[in-house]
């Protein structure tokens, strides 16, 4: 009996040692996860410094935080801010033109002014950036040669980076609207794709925070996006004495085989002139679409296994970057370094990462997954 017990004890001890040894020699592998695509900025530079005095003054004078108070959803906040711009700028052509900077325009806005797309674009760029939503200025146009404003006009709008949708989308504060397909807001190049494909039959024009569907009107129309030019420098508000320079264009087959005409004074001219930037070779022609639709705030996560540690390298192009954060799903976010090590314990380790800017706005979440083999 004692011999049998001794044998059982020995077997138990051996099994325990075997299990411990197996656990000590456990190997882990990094699994692929469906992270948002990371595309670094290749041509755009000089972003707004939203901690600078011009932005401090903007937020102080116009109480922008009150506009979105009680609203947590990021996209809803953006639409509320845009609607506030739309309702603040009272169009009255009899009033004098304000200086072309956001604070002057907004200060005069309630009493009226000859406000048009350029004023709305400048203000929206400043307001959205001040609240932590990366925004850039662009100039689309139909580009046709007929001597009408509808055919060869030029418009000023913004694209805003949506962390919710993980993409750029056009926001037109002159009309308080944007373009959607199947409920997803579209970038300028996506609007262009849809118009050149079939006249944008699947595109909805929506206005206001409630996203009400409306009919096209003059320049708030997909036809206005046959040509699109982006301001290469992104600091319209920080640098109030902005000077026209290079404009980024996507040089695809359509751009190479068509001429961009832009209407200008006087209207008595029978033919719209060639776009000034084309005439003077001020276009920065980009053949890589992903360079234009780069992905700010997205975190690239490179993970490797070294012994019982997961080594994580984080990288992002986040203007006004404040910090990285990490967590296990469902747990609170904590600050993380660009190079992070995590001890491997258990069969499955899932980690989430994001970048946060100085306004406290968090970018899209990327993840890392390590599993025991």
Buried (B, 14 or more C-beta within 10 A) or exposed (E): EEEEEEEEEEEEEEEEEEEEEEEEEEEBEBEEBEBBEBBBBEBBEBBBBBEEEBBEEBBEEBEBEEBBEEBEEBBBBBBBBBBBBBEBBEBEEEBEBBEBBBBBBBBBBEEBBEBBBBBBBBBBBBBBBBBBBBBBBBBBBBBBBBBEBBBBBBBBBBBBBBBEBBBBBBBBBBBBBBBBBEEEBBBBBBBBBBBBEEEBEEBBBBBBBEBEEBEBEEBBBBBBBBBBBBBBBBBBBBBBEBEEEBBBBBBBEEBEEEEBBBBEEEEEEEEBBBBBBBEEEBBBBBEEEEBBBBBBBBBBBEBEBEEEBBBBEBBBBBBBBBBBBBBEEEEEBEEBEEEBEBEBEEEEBBBBBBBBBBBEBBBBBBBBBBBBE
